[in-house]
Amino acid sequence: MKHLVIRHFGPIKEADMDLRRVNIIIGPQSSGKSTILKIACFCDWMERQIELTQNPDKYCDSNFFIENLIGFHKLEGYLQQETYIRYENDAVSFDYSEKNKKCTFKWNEAKRWKYKRTKIAYIPAERNLVAAIPNWYQVNMNKDNILDFMKEWEFARKAFLKGEQILDLPVKYEYNAYNQGDRIKLENGKELDLTVASSGLQALTPLYVMLRYLTSEYYKEAHTNVEQDMLRQNLHEVVAKECAGLTKGEQQNIIDTILTPHHTDLFVEEPEAHIFPSTQKSFVYSLVEMLNGNVQHTCFLATHSPYILTAFNNIILAGETMAMSKEKADKVSVIMPKRQTLCYDEVAAFEMSNGRNHSIMDEDFRLISADAIDAASQEISNDFDYLLNI
């Protein structure tokens, strides 16, 4: 299980969280949700790079860690004198202290050679740029998470030459290789450029298509290149030295496991952007189905929307009910197939308030707390009741 601690960074006073396979963080704007998402993603990337190169000194250099975190995720002005970040997973642990200007690292030797490589993807709130701006690929941009998303989008869209249904909506997405354009096909047969589609489709289409690619189509492709060959050569040397007591076959298995992508770790900002509540529900159900595909993926969502939480609660309740008996499982499957469900223990949900996080998982009911979901609605209802009684 991953453990993340963040203190005194941007709007965050203190965040301490155990992360599970599916993680959701909710809170008002500017509360630190996206900051946590970005740091979690960067630490995940750090772990992967250290495992791939077996060279923690390069990545845990104090300047490298903080400068790349701030630069890639556009966090200028967030660093404070008391900033502290700690990340732990099965194989590695590292922390950064701005006060000491130091990044420290430690292997868990028992798990060091059992690491399974991940594909890491950060999907920013600005993802609709690829839909709203014609010829976006010609725009010069800084090397940050938006540019990284755009580069990934270039691969993703080319995987859908034959069209892809967008959730349960009466539209399909299709990449036009001839003019390098993104097309939307409507139910009546009419076609539109994505650049002139509704704001909802411009936000949802890149998100949905990217998720489909990262959880499915990506794993149908070959992933060999010069960098991969260099990593393999370096790993051969390190593993031969560090694991000299193992057979050549066992050493090769370690190398293959470290180098081969096994699943995708998804980090998604504001999946609810510009889409109606019922579509938010459909999106969450579809996302979980993608996570539960042939490969078991993970995700971390930052959201403002209680509808996202409600949809996940349905998914958890379905999973917990299915586990009770075959009879109950059969009844649940009438409205929700097993591939769209999760168990309670697979999910972690947090709320940000006053610079701190707290869990909103209800251990007694084994659901996300209803109080957290109803808080915004209750505030609105209180105003309505007051006005009604005037």
C-alpha positions in Angstrom: 0.0 0.0 0.0 1.3 3.5 -0.9 1.6 6.0 1.9 1.9 9.7 1.1 2.6 12.6 3.5 2.7 16.3 2.5 3.3 19.2 4.9 3.3 22.9 4.2 3.2 23.0 0.4 0.9 25.4 -1.3 -2.5 25.3 0.3 -1.7 22.1 2.1 -0.9 22.3 5.8 -0.8 18.6 6.3 -2.0 15.6 4.3 -1.4 12.0 5.4 -3.0 9.2 3.4 -2.9 5.5 2.7 -3.7 5.0 -0.9 -5.6 2.1 -2.4 -6.3 0.9 -5.9 -9.0 3.6 -6.4 -8.6 6.9 -4.7 -10.9 10.0 -4.7 -10.3 13.3 -3.1 -13.1 16.0 -2.9 -13.2 19.5 -1.6 -13.8 23.1 -2.6 -11.8 25.0 -5.2 -8.2 25.9 -4.2 -8.3 23.5 -1.2 -5.3 21.4 -2.4 -6.9 18.5 -4.2 -5.0 18.9 -7.4 -1.8 19.6 -5.5 -2.0 16.2 -3.8 -2.9 14.6 -7.1 0.2 16.1 -8.7 2.5 15.1 -5.9 1.2 11.6 -5.8 1.7 11.3 -9.6 5.2 12.7 -9.4 6.2 10.3 -6.6 4.8 7.4 -8.5 7.0 8.5 -11.5 10.0 8.8 -9.2 9.5 5.3 -7.9 9.3 4.0 -11.5 12.4 5.8 -12.7 14.4 4.6 -9.7 13.4 1.0 -10.3 14.1 1.3 -14.1 17.6 2.7 -13.6 18.4 1.3 -10.2 20.0 4.7 -9.6 18.3 6.5 -6.7 21.1 9.0 -6.3 20.2 10.7 -9.6 16.5 11.1 -8.8 16.8 11.8 -5.1 19.3 14.7 -5.6 17.6 17.5 -3.6 17.5 19.9 -6.6 16.2 17.3 -9.0 13.3 16.2 -6.9 11.8 19.6 -6.0 12.7 21.4 -9.2 11.1 18.8 -11.4 8.0 18.5 -9.3 7.5 22.2 -9.4 8.4 22.6 -13.1 6.4 19.7 -14.5 3.3 20.3 -12.5 3.3 24.1 -12.6 3.6 24.5 -8.8 5.7 27.7 -8.7 5.2 29.6 -5.5 4.0 26.6 -3.5 7.3 25.7 -1.8 7.7 26.8 1.8 10.5 26.7 4.3 8.8 23.9 6.2 7.8 21.9 3.1 8.1 18.1 3.7 7.0 15.3 1.4 7.3 11.6 2.1 6.3 8.6 -0.1 6.4 4.9 0.8 5.5 1.9 -1.3 6.4 -1.8 -1.1 9.9 -1.5 -2.7 11.0 2.1 -2.0 10.6 5.0 0.4 11.9 8.6 0.0 11.3 12.0 1.5 12.2 15.6 0.8 12.7 18.3 3.4 13.1 21.9 2.2 14.4 22.9 5.6 17.3 20.5 5.3 17.5 20.9 1.5 17.7 17.1 1.4 16.1 14.1 -0.3 16.7 10.8 1.4 16.0 7.3 -0.1 15.8 3.8 1.2 15.2 0.4 -0.6 13.0 -2.3 0.9 15.4 -5.0 -0.2 12.8 -7.8 0.3 10.6 -6.2 -2.4 13.2 -4.3 -4.5 13.3 -7.0 -7.3 9.6 -7.6 -7.3 8.6 -4.2 -8.7 6.2 -4.3 -11.7 6.5 -1.4 -14.1 3.5 0.9 -14.5 2.4 3.2 -17.2 1.8 6.6 -15.5 -0.6 9.1 -17.0 -1.7 12.5 -15.6 -4.8 13.8 -17.3 -5.1 17.6 -16.5 -8.1 19.8 -16.2 -6.9 21.6 -19.3 -7.3 18.5 -21.5 -9.9 20.2 -23.6 -7.1 22.2 -25.2 -6.6 19.4 -27.7 -10.3 19.7 -28.6 -10.8 23.5 -28.5 -7.6 24.7 -30.3 -7.2 23.8 -34.0 -3.6 22.7 -34.9 -2.8 22.4 -31.2 0.2 20.2 -32.1 1.9 23.2 -33.6 1.7 25.3 -30.4 5.0 25.7 -28.6 4.6 24.9 -24.9 6.8 24.4 -21.8 7.6 20.8 -20.8 4.9 20.3 -18.3 1.9 18.0 -17.6 -0.2 19.6 -20.3 2.4 19.1 -23.0 2.9 15.5 -21.7 -0.9 14.9 -22.1 -0.8 16.3 -25.6 2.0 14.0 -26.6 0.1 11.0 -25.2 -3.1 12.2 -27.0 -1.2 12.0 -30.3 -0.7 8.3 -29.7 -4.2 7.7 -28.2 -6.3 9.3 -31.0 -4.5 7.3 -33.7 -5.8 4.1 -32.1 -9.4 5.0 -33.0 -9.5 5.2 -36.8 -12.8 3.2 -36.8 -14.6 5.2 -34.3 -15.3 4.9 -30.5 -18.7 5.2 -28.8 -18.5 7.9 -26.1 -20.2 6.3 -23.0 -24.0 5.9 -23.7 -24.2 9.2 -25.6 -25.4 9.2 -29.2 -22.0 10.2 -30.5 -18.8 8.5 -31.7 -15.2 9.8 -31.8 -13.1 9.1 -34.8 -9.6 10.1 -35.8 -9.2 11.2 -39.4 -5.6 10.2 -40.5 -5.9 12.1 -43.8 -6.2 15.6 -42.2 -5.0 14.7 -38.7 -8.4 15.8 -37.4 -10.6 14.7 -34.5 -14.2 14.0 -35.7 -17.5 13.6 -33.9 -20.2 11.4 -35.5 -23.7 12.1 -34.4 -26.6 9.7 -34.3 -28.2 11.3 -37.4 -25.1 10.7 -39.4 -23.8 14.2 -39.3 -20.1 14.8 -38.6 -18.4 17.6 -36.8 -14.9 18.7 -36.0 -14.3 18.2 -32.3 -13.2 21.9 -32.3 -16.8 23.0 -32.9 -18.5 20.5 -30.6 -20.1 21.4 -27.3 -17.9 22.2 -24.4 -19.1 19.0 -22.7 -18.0 16.9 -25.6 -14.7 18.8 -25.8 -14.0 18.0 -22.2 -15.3 14.5 -22.1 -14.0 13.1 -25.5 -10.3 13.5 -24.8 -10.7 12.1 -21.3 -12.7 9.1 -22.4 -10.6 8.3 -25.5 -7.4 8.7 -23.5 -8.7 6.3 -20.8 -9.7 3.7 -23.3 -6.3 3.9 -24.9 -4.4 3.8 -21.6 -6.4 0.9 -20.2 -6.7 -1.2 -23.3 -5.2 -0.2 -26.7 -1.8 0.7 -25.2 -1.3 -2.9 -24.1 -1.8 -4.2 -27.6 1.2 -2.2 -28.9 4.9 -3.1 -28.8 7.0 -0.9 -26.5 10.6 -1.2 -27.7 12.9 1.7 -28.4 16.4 2.9 -28.0 15.8 4.1 -24.4 14.3 0.7 -23.5 17.3 -1.1 -24.9 19.6 1.1 -22.8 17.6 0.4 -19.7 17.7 -3.3 -20.4 21.5 -3.3 -20.8 21.9 -1.3 -17.6 19.6 -3.6 -15.7 21.5 -6.7 -16.9 24.6 -5.3 -15.3 23.0 -4.3 -12.0 20.9 -7.5 -11.6 23.9 -9.7 -12.5 25.9 -8.0 -9.7 23.2 -7.6 -7.0 21.4 -10.9 -7.6 24.5 -13.1 -8.4 23.0 -15.9 -6.4 20.1 -16.3 -8.8 20.1 -18.3 -12.0 20.3 -16.5 -15.4 16.6 -17.4 -15.9 15.6 -15.8 -12.6 17.6 -12.7 -13.3 16.0 -12.4 -16.7 12.5 -12.7 -15.1 13.4 -9.8 -12.8 14.5 -7.6 -15.7 11.5 -8.4 -17.8 9.1 -7.7 -14.9 10.8 -4.3 -14.2 10.8 -3.3 -17.9 7.4 -4.5 -19.1 4.4 -2.2 -18.3 1.9 -4.3 -16.2 -0.8 -1.8 -15.6 -1.6 2.0 -15.8 -1.7 4.4 -12.9 -4.2 7.1 -13.8 -4.3 10.5 -12.2 -7.4 12.5 -13.3 -8.3 16.1 -12.5 -11.9 17.1 -12.5 -13.5 14.3 -14.5 -16.9 16.0 -14.0 -15.9 19.1 -15.9 -18.7 20.4 -18.2 -20.8 17.2 -18.0 -24.3 16.6 -16.7 -24.8 14.6 -13.4 -26.2 11.6 -15.2 -23.2 11.6 -17.6 -20.9 11.8 -14.6 -22.5 8.6 -13.3 -22.1 6.9 -16.7 -18.5 8.0 -16.8 -17.7 6.6 -13.4 -19.3 3.2 -14.2 -17.4 3.1 -17.5 -14.1 4.1 -15.8 -14.4 1.2 -13.2 -15.2 -1.2 -16.1 -11.9 -0.1 -17.8 -10.0 -0.4 -14.5 -11.3 -4.0 -14.2 -10.3 -5.1 -17.7 -7.8 -7.7 -18.6 -5.2 -5.6 -16.7 -6.0 -4.4 -13.2 -5.3 -0.6 -13.3 -5.4 2.1 -10.6 -6.7 5.6 -10.5 -6.7 8.7 -8.4 -9.4 11.3 -9.0 -9.6 14.9 -7.8 -13.2 16.2 -7.9 -15.6 18.9 -6.8 -18.6 16.7 -7.6 -20.8 14.8 -5.0 -22.3 13.0 -8.0 -18.9 11.3 -8.6 -18.9 10.1 -4.9 -22.5 8.9 -5.2 -21.6 6.9 -8.3 -18.7 5.3 -6.6 -20.9 4.5 -3.6 -23.2 2.6 -5.9 -20.2 0.7 -7.3 -19.0 -0.2 -3.8 -22.4 -1.2 -2.6 -22.8 -3.4 -5.7 -19.4 -5.1 -5.1 -20.1 -5.7 -1.4 -23.6 -7.1 -2.1 -22.3 -9.4 -4.8 -19.8 -10.8 -2.4 -22.6 -11.9 0.0 -24.1 -14.7 -2.0 -24.6 -15.9 -5.6 -28.3 -15.1 -5.3 -27.6 -11.5 -4.4 -24.9 -11.3 -7.1 -27.4 -12.4 -9.7 -29.8 -9.7 -8.6 -27.1 -7.0 -8.7 -26.0 -8.1 -12.2 -29.4 -7.2 -13.5 -28.4 -3.5 -13.3 -24.7 -3.6 -12.9 -22.2 -6.3 -14.2 -19.4 -7.4 -11.9 -16.8 -5.7 -14.0 -18.4 -2.3 -13.0 -18.1 -3.0 -9.3 -15.4 -2.6 -6.6 -15.0 -3.9 -3.1 -14.9 -1.4 -0.2 -11.3 -2.3 0.6 -10.2 -1.3 -2.9 -11.3 2.4 -2.4 -10.0 5.3 -0.4 -11.9 8.6 -0.4 -10.7 11.8 1.3 -12.1 15.3 1.8 -9.9 18.5 2.0 -10.8 21.1 4.5 -8.6 23.9 6.0 -5.5 22.6 4.4 -5.9 19.1 5.8 -7.3 15.8 4.5 -9.5 13.4 6.4 -11.0 10.0 5.3 -14.6 10.0 4.4 -14.8 6.2 4.3 -17.5 4.8 6.6 -16.1 1.6 8.2 -19.4 0.6 9.7 -21.5 0.8 6.5 -18.5 0.0 4.3 -19.3 2.9 2.0 -18.3 6.5 1.4 -19.8 8.6 4.1 -23.3 9.9 3.3 -22.5 13.1 5.3 -19.7 14.0 2.9 -21.9 13.4 -0.1 -24.9 15.4 1.3 -23.0 18.3 2.8 -23.3 20.7 -0.2 -27.0 19.7 -0.8 -27.8 20.2 2.9 -26.3 23.8 2.9 -28.4 24.7 -0.2 -31.5 23.1 1.4 -31.0 25.1 4.6 -31.1 28.3 2.6 -34.2 27.1 0.8 -36.0 26.2 4.0 -35.2 29.6 5.5 -36.5 31.4 2.5 -39.6 29.2 2.4 -40.4 30.2 6.0 -40.1 33.9 5.5 
